[in-house]
Amino acid sequence: MKVLRVSNGDYQVVVQNSGTITLNTGVRTGTVLVTGNLTVQGTTTTVQSETMTVKDNIIVLNSGETGSTVTLGTSGIQVDRGSGADAQILWDESETHYSPTTATTVPGTWVFRRDNGTLTGIQTNSIDTNQGVLGLINSGSTGYVTVTGTGDYEQKILNYVDPSNPALGVSVIDDDRIPNAKAMSDYVTSSLASFVAEVFGAGDTLGQGFDTVRFQGVASCSGTTLTVTIATSGYIKVGDFIAGAGIPGGTTVLGFMAASGYEGTYQISANLSFGAQAITAGDAVSKLTFKVDNVLKATIDSTGLIAGNLTLAANTLSSTSGAIVLDPTNGKVSLDGHLELAVQGSAPSSAATKNIVYHASSGAGDSGVFYITPARNDELVSKRRAILFGMIF
């Protein structure tokens, strides 16, 4: 090793203006070692090495800036892509973004793009906001969030019984996953396909439906956990009675564990153990009720329509109070047909302000049709008996 030592003062190698100083390590690649700091005062530094190692953990760009922003507008890193547009990671002072922390729009934004200005993608598997709010888009009127590029994304959000037929029911896979439009559409389609509203109306004017068996499917049970594996029709709700082989009467659904009315797990009121078997679930009755001012006014069930004290069923209008009053608004009651009067075992009581017509066993009038007025109780005379009485009297 040969050493050039300058004991006192500095040392300079000077060449002609714009000349070149070459440190030649020979034909084979050698090493140039600088034991002190290296300051390059020129405007361009070119490094042609294939491997560059930097010990410093922070690389400073735009060093020496005297303003409050990047005076040149941008600062960053550019990747040479040969004949393709170069890739850039830039801090751009002209771009702004909305800050969820301050709820204001602030200048200066990191931009991932090509050097022709086209924005490019970022591949990562996590974004940590340090417990803050993540803002997306936040400006303009045409942007939106999309998951284009992935296949059947909605099936990563919702658990389909049959992916080709969501009407058979879906359940949520993970409460914290963000759905896309297709997932929401399938969920609504499924819900409406098998869902019948129990209550309709407004305020204290309500209609409510009750159904004997609303759900059919296959389930197993361990303890108080009912696991539904197949939902054939209908859906399960809290309070439903569960029926099936070996299931005691009165067993009800107490709550949802990991389900939404279809496949999944439910807590039930009985401690049971059975393998996969057919079950049904639903309310104990089948009827529609109607309330006005929260007072029951009418019921429709298997026997017919009950409104107030009147029952209409099997072509029969009857009353639970014993009397049916027809109150016409035009002063008359019209019948387009004949009137049938059943034989009465005894005469009805007279009314002070009403006339009564009824049918009983025939008497002297030979008609069996009797009338009661406030002053008289008698039988209408048949035509034949009237002629006979006329001849006699």
Secondary structure in CASP SS format (residue, H / E / C, confidence):
PFRMAT SS
TARGET T0000
AUTHOR 0000-0000-0000
METHOD secondary structure of the structure
MODEL  1
M C 1.00
K C 1.00
V C 1.00
L C 1.00
R C 1.00
V C 1.00
S C 1.00
N C 1.00
G C 1.00
D C 1.00
Y C 1.00
Q C 1.00
V C 1.00
V C 1.00
V C 1.00
Q C 1.00
N C 1.00
S C 1.00
G C 1.00
T C 1.00
I C 1.00
T C 1.00
L C 1.00
N C 1.00
T C 1.00
G C 1.00
V C 1.00
R C 1.00
T C 1.00
G C 1.00
T C 1.00
V C 1.00
L C 1.00
V C 1.00
T C 1.00
G C 1.00
N C 1.00
L C 1.00
T C 1.00
V C 1.00
Q C 1.00
G C 1.00
T C 1.00
T C 1.00
T C 1.00
T C 1.00
V C 1.00
Q C 1.00
S C 1.00
E C 1.00
T C 1.00
M C 1.00
T C 1.00
V C 1.00
K C 1.00
D C 1.00
N C 1.00
I C 1.00
I C 1.00
V C 1.00
L C 1.00
N C 1.00
S C 1.00
G C 1.00
E C 1.00
T C 1.00
G C 1.00
S C 1.00
T C 1.00
V C 1.00
T C 1.00
L C 1.00
G C 1.00
T E 1.00
S E 1.00
G E 1.00
I E 1.00
Q E 1.00
V E 1.00
D C 1.00
R C 1.00
G C 1.00
S C 1.00
G C 1.00
A C 1.00
D C 1.00
A E 1.00
Q E 1.00
I E 1.00
L E 1.00
W E 1.00
D E 1.00
E E 1.00
S E 1.00
E E 1.00
T E 1.00
H E 1.00
Y E 1.00
S E 1.00
P C 1.00
T C 1.00
T C 1.00
A C 1.00
T E 1.00
T E 1.00
V E 1.00
P E 1.00
G E 1.00
T E 1.00
W E 1.00
V E 1.00
F E 1.00
R E 1.00
R E 1.00
D C 1.00
N C 1.00
G C 1.00
T C 1.00
L E 1.00
T C 1.00
G C 1.00
I C 1.00
Q C 1.00
T C 1.00
N C 1.00
S C 1.00
I C 1.00
D C 1.00
T C 1.00
N C 1.00
Q C 1.00
G C 1.00
V C 1.00
L C 1.00
G C 1.00
L C 1.00
I C 1.00
N C 1.00
S C 1.00
G C 1.00
S C 1.00
T C 1.00
G C 1.00
Y C 1.00
V C 1.00
T C 1.00
V C 1.00
T C 1.00
G C 1.00
T C 1.00
G C 1.00
D C 1.00
Y H 1.00
E H 1.00
Q H 1.00
K H 1.00
I C 1.00
L E 1.00
N E 1.00
Y E 1.00
V C 1.00
D C 1.00
P C 1.00
S C 1.00
N C 1.00
P H 1.00
A H 1.00
L H 1.00
G C 1.00
V E 1.00
S E 1.00
V E 1.00
I C 1.00
D C 1.00
D C 1.00
D C 1.00
R C 1.00
I C 1.00
P C 1.00
N C 1.00
A H 1.00
K H 1.00
A H 1.00
M H 1.00
S H 1.00
D H 1.00
Y H 1.00
V H 1.00
T H 1.00
S H 1.00
S H 1.00
L H 1.00
A H 1.00
S H 1.00
F C 1.00
V C 1.00
A C 1.00
E C 1.00
V E 1.00
F E 1.00
G E 1.00
A E 1.00
G C 1.00
D C 1.00
T E 1.00
L E 1.00
G E 1.00
Q E 1.00
G E 1.00
F E 1.00
D C 1.00
T C 1.00
V C 1.00
R C 1.00
F E 1.00
Q E 1.00
G E 1.00
V E 1.00
A E 1.00
S E 1.00
C E 1.00
S E 1.00
G E 1.00
T E 1.00
T E 1.00
L E 1.00
T E 1.00
V E 1.00
T E 1.00
I E 1.00
A E 1.00
T E 1.00
S E 1.00
G C 1.00
Y C 1.00
I C 1.00
K C 1.00
V C 1.00
G C 1.00
D C 1.00
F E 1.00
I E 1.00
A E 1.00
G E 1.00
A C 1.00
G C 1.00
I C 1.00
P C 1.00
G C 1.00
G C 1.00
T C 1.00
T E 1.00
V E 1.00
L E 1.00
G E 1.00
F E 1.00
M E 1.00
A E 1.00
A E 1.00
S C 1.00
G C 1.00
Y C 1.00
E C 1.00
G E 1.00
T E 1.00
Y E 1.00
Q E 1.00
I E 1.00
S E 1.00
A E 1.00
N E 1.00
L E 1.00
S E 1.00
F E 1.00
G E 1.00
A E 1.00
Q E 1.00
A E 1.00
I E 1.00
T E 1.00
A E 1.00
G E 1.00
D C 1.00
A C 1.00
V C 1.00
S C 1.00
K E 1.00
L E 1.00
T E 1.00
F E 1.00
K E 1.00
V E 1.00
D C 1.00
N C 1.00
V E 1.00
L E 1.00
K E 1.00
A E 1.00
T E 1.00
I E 1.00
D E 1.00
S C 1.00
T C 1.00
G E 1.00
L E 1.00
I E 1.00
A E 1.00
G C 1.00
N C 1.00
L E 1.00
T E 1.00
L E 1.00
A E 1.00
A C 1.00
N C 1.00
T E 1.00
L E 1.00
S E 1.00
S E 1.00
T C 1.00
S C 1.00
G C 1.00
A C 1.00
I C 1.00
V C 1.00
L C 1.00
D C 1.00
P C 1.00
T C 1.00
N C 1.00
G C 1.00
K C 1.00
V C 1.00
S C 1.00
L C 1.00
D C 1.00
G C 1.00
H C 1.00
L C 1.00
E C 1.00
L C 1.00
A C 1.00
V E 1.00
Q C 1.00
G C 1.00
S C 1.00
A C 1.00
P C 1.00
S C 1.00
S C 1.00
A E 1.00
A C 1.00
T C 1.00
K E 1.00
N C 1.00
I E 1.00
V E 1.00
Y E 1.00
H E 1.00
A C 1.00
S C 1.00
S C 1.00
G C 1.00
A C 1.00
G C 1.00
D C 1.00
S C 1.00
G C 1.00
V E 1.00
F E 1.00
Y E 1.00
I E 1.00
T C 1.00
P C 1.00
A C 1.00
R C 1.00
N E 1.00
D E 1.00
E E 1.00
L C 1.00
V C 1.00
S C 1.00
K H 1.00
R H 1.00
R H 1.00
A H 1.00
I H 1.00
L H 1.00
F H 1.00
G H 1.00
M H 1.00
I H 1.00
F C 1.00
END
